[in-house]
Amino acid sequence: MIIQTTDCNARLQSQFISRYRDYAAAVRSMDVDRYMSYFADDFSMRSPDGKLHDKAEMAHYQRINAQTTKRVNSYSTDVECVRTLANGDVAAVIVQKYDRDQAPLDQPDQPHNIRTSVVQRETWRKTPQGWRIQTIEELVVGPVFIDGKIQTQ
């Protein structure tokens, strides 16, 4: 279930927008350590196929992504809704758009333009280090374009 817009908290949303702006800037500059610092130690991500990914797996994927990405053309996170959950955590629904030139590991001199988008529900938890993302659930994965051509699954 996607959060109903009547449940959104505008004041809280404005506080989290700055976190997402910094996170997006870290992605655009390919600063893996900076954007991974937003994830809680017990972070997990659930993809639409139900598979669960932990922080170590995500960090490994992000380092390969940074290594193979030649240029980030644009990256944005639009914060659609933020609300407080009963346990004090904060849930955010975001739309993420990513446009980059990336090469396969085995063909590093042959980058392709890749454009993706996804709607995610992210749960943030207050830790001694500040707010950290505990979970990400991909709700809707948009089309993938490689060199301008839509990819079919």
C-alpha positions in Angstrom: 0.0 0.0 0.0 1.3 3.4 -0.9 0.9 6.1 1.8 -2.3 8.2 1.3 -1.4 11.9 0.8 -3.8 12.8 3.7 -1.3 11.1 6.0 1.6 13.3 4.9 3.3 15.7 7.3 4.5 18.9 5.4 6.7 20.1 8.2 8.5 16.7 8.5 8.7 16.4 4.7 10.6 19.7 4.5 13.1 18.4 7.1 13.8 15.3 5.0 14.0 17.0 1.7 17.4 18.4 2.7 18.6 14.9 3.6 17.5 13.7 0.1 19.2 16.7 -1.6 22.5 15.8 0.1 22.1 12.1 -0.7 21.4 13.0 -4.4 24.4 15.3 -4.5 26.5 12.4 -3.2 25.2 10.1 -5.9 25.8 12.7 -8.7 29.4 13.0 -7.5 29.7 9.2 -7.1 30.8 9.6 -3.5 29.8 6.0 -2.4 31.0 6.5 1.2 28.9 9.6 1.6 25.6 8.2 0.3 26.1 4.8 2.0 26.5 6.7 5.3 22.7 7.4 5.1 22.0 3.7 5.5 21.5 2.1 9.0 23.8 -0.8 9.9 20.8 -3.2 9.7 19.6 -1.8 6.4 17.7 -4.0 4.0 16.0 -3.4 0.6 13.2 -5.5 -0.8 12.9 -5.5 -4.6 9.6 -6.0 -6.4 10.4 -9.7 -6.9 10.5 -10.1 -3.1 14.2 -10.6 -2.8 15.8 -9.0 0.3 19.2 -7.3 0.0 21.3 -6.3 3.0 23.7 -3.3 3.5 26.8 -5.3 2.5 25.2 -6.4 -0.7 24.1 -2.8 -1.4 27.5 -1.4 -0.7 29.1 -3.9 -3.1 26.6 -3.1 -5.8 27.1 0.7 -5.3 30.9 0.4 -5.5 30.7 -1.5 -8.8 28.1 1.1 -10.0 30.5 4.0 -9.1 33.4 2.1 -10.8 31.5 1.6 -14.1 29.7 4.9 -14.2 31.6 7.3 -16.5 29.2 10.2 -15.9 26.1 11.0 -14.0 23.9 13.1 -16.3 21.2 13.6 -13.7 19.9 12.1 -10.5 16.9 13.2 -8.5 14.8 12.2 -5.6 11.4 13.8 -5.5 9.9 13.4 -2.0 6.2 12.8 -2.5 5.1 12.1 1.1 6.7 11.8 4.6 4.9 10.7 7.8 5.7 9.4 11.3 5.0 5.8 12.0 3.5 4.5 15.2 6.9 3.3 16.5 8.6 6.7 15.9 10.3 5.8 12.6 9.6 8.0 9.6 8.3 6.7 6.2 8.9 8.5 3.0 7.6 7.8 -0.5 10.1 9.1 -3.2 10.4 9.0 -6.9 14.0 8.4 -8.0 15.2 9.2 -11.5 18.7 8.3 -12.6 20.4 9.1 -16.0 24.0 8.0 -16.4 26.6 6.8 -18.9 27.8 3.5 -17.7 30.1 0.8 -19.1 30.0 -3.0 -18.5 32.8 -4.2 -16.2 34.3 -6.3 -19.1 34.0 -3.4 -21.6 35.1 -0.3 -19.6 35.7 1.8 -22.7 32.2 1.3 -24.1 29.7 3.2 -22.0 26.0 3.3 -22.7 23.4 5.8 -21.6 21.1 4.3 -19.0 17.9 5.9 -17.7 15.9 4.4 -14.9 13.1 5.5 -12.5 11.5 3.9 -9.4 8.9 4.7 -6.7 10.2 3.6 -3.3 9.0 3.6 0.2 11.9 4.3 2.6 11.8 3.9 6.4 14.1 6.1 8.4 15.1 5.4 12.0 16.7 7.8 14.5 20.1 6.4 15.6 22.8 7.9 17.7 24.4 9.1 14.4 21.2 10.8 13.3 18.4 9.7 10.9 19.4 6.6 8.8 17.5 4.6 6.2 16.5 1.3 7.7 14.5 -0.2 4.8 13.7 0.5 1.1 10.9 -1.2 -0.7 10.6 -0.7 -4.4 6.9 -0.2 -5.1 7.0 0.6 -8.8 10.0 0.1 -11.1 9.8 2.3 -14.2 11.1 1.4 -17.7 14.8 1.0 -18.3 16.2 2.8 -21.4 19.6 1.9 -22.7 20.9 4.3 -25.4 17.4 5.6 -25.8 15.8 2.2 -26.4 13.3 0.8 -23.9 14.3 -2.6 -22.5 11.8 -5.4 -22.3 12.1 -8.0 -19.6 
